[in-house]
Amino acid sequence: MQLAFPYRISHTGRTSADHGVHLRDLIEQVLFTTPAERVNRPDFGAGLLELVFAAESDELLAASRFMIQGALQQWLGDLIEVEAVLVAREDSKLSITVQYLERRSQQRQVAHFRDL
């Protein structure tokens, strides 16, 4: 069983999420967890929230892509294969797109995180 994140009860009274939704939730956890935030896993997370207030530059966006891809491969590499990470700034808002292959089903998926 895969618990929904954030923890919630569905209209059917269940707390589980289907596999595709669960993977997107896991990606969201990695992206939005700051390293040292978790007590027993101080190196967990990509630290994406630190980039929201950083000055915009091409170098920062490129470094962000590598940081995000590395964190996803480290923590979710057994579940997904990251194919592409796109990071963009639009009107002072950060937009992240992750294209990945689900290893279990061999299906390509895209997760969008906008207006950060």
PyMOL commands that set and color helices and strands:
alter all, ss='L'
color gray80, all
select helices_A, chain A and resi 19-32+48-51+58-76
alter helices_A, ss='H'
color red, helices_A
select strands_A, chain A and resi 80-90+93-102+108-113
alter strands_A, ss='S'
color yellow, strands_A
deselect
rebuild
show_as cartoon
